[in-house]
Amino acid sequence: MLGDILSLQPNLYNCTLPSSKKSSSRASAKSTTLSNRNRREIIYTRTLNLLNTRQCTIPFELAISDSSFLSIQPSTLTSLTSQSKVNVQCNFHLSSDFIERFRSTNLNKNESLLSKIEETITIEHGRRIHWHEQLAIKFKQNEMEQIIPIDIRLYFPILTVNCDRIDFGTCFLEQTRQKELILKNLTCSSSAWSIRKDCCPSMSTVEW
């Protein structure tokens, strides 16, 4: 007999790249530091209500398909008495190390990961990577499992600039000239950016 444990709808994590702004209201996020990585990360959390609909106590344990970026609480063996429920917290850890896996150059080198994901690029959402994981409820009495799917969508923003070069034209001594450029984020994903000023190659000196 398979112990019937009902859950809420499957988890859906809509994630954008880490930034200093607050996360979307569709996911609860917070910043923390991993003890073994010493890296800043954002944690997206979903909570499931597991309900025992049987007339007997059901012992079970929870297992996540990939513990490198997903975690659950409680993580140890537990049980539910008849008609009782327990809250299970499932966390998705979004860090810079994790994002590096999905850079186009790194992704092409990982065939096993590439086969698991769906990748699309749109003006509204930018580059979106969608893949599936699962939370397994393993029943100890009959060694059967109940699977709860987990969907994760990671969005990479697309930034555009209104010009491909800055030309100051003819400049004279003691003259300051100013040019403006417009940087736009066309997608729904938040983004952090910076500007790097490269040194110009040395130029010959002209004497009058």
Beta strands, then each sheet from edge to edge (+ up, - down):
strand 1: 5-6
strand 2: 11-16
strand 3: 28-33
strand 4: 40-52
strand 5: 58-64
strand 6: 70-73
strand 7: 78-80
strand 8: 85-95
strand 9: 117-122
strand 10: 126-139
strand 11: 145-156
strand 12: 159-161
strand 13: 183-185
sheet 1: 1+ 4- 3+
sheet 2: 1+ 4- 8+ 6-
sheet 3: 2+ 11+ 10- 5+ 7-
sheet 4: 2+ 11+ 10- 9+
sheet 5: 12+ 13-
end
